[in-house]
Amino acid sequence: CGRVAPPSKRRKTCAPSGLQEKTAVDGLFKIIEIPITATTPSVAEELQSEMERLTDILRMQMDHYRAVRFYFSLQVVFQKAVQLEEETIASFRTCASDLLTSTPIEEEISRHIDILAVDIDKFIRNGNFGS
């Protein structure tokens, strides 16, 4: 991680151990995959329970860069209660936000979680689920 440096000085990852990281353009762009197994029907509650881990990941990135642009992308597998074999997979994404050293990380994460919760609720209410 870090600004573009000679290959001998590059670190391989900024992701916490156990998480997969994919990079592009000499590490300038990163995807850090965070597997979440739902234990509640509320995606927002699940993401809120991951707040500490999400904050740690973004703080690690901030330790290496002056500013970080991030967004959340989420794939959700929906199952109908009466037909568990029938699944619908939907993708949701927030718009990118810039984090500076003065940005309150937890507030920004909460804002993204709220956006995802609203989008998922709209998806379910508008009949896209299971269609």
KAVENNOR-V823216 format. One record per run of one state. SS is the DSSP state (H for helix, E for strand, L for the rest). FROM is the first residue (numbers start at 1). TO is the last residue. If there is no record, write none. Layout:
ss->[SS	SS]
from->[FROM	FROM]
to->[TO	TO]
This chain:
ss->[L	H	L	E	L	E	L	H	L	H	L	E	L	E	L	E	L	E	L	H	L]
from->[1	7	10	20	25	29	34	43	50	51	65	68	71	73	80	87	94	97	100	105	126]
to->[6	9	19	24	28	33	42	49	50	64	67	70	72	79	86	93	96	99	104	125	131]
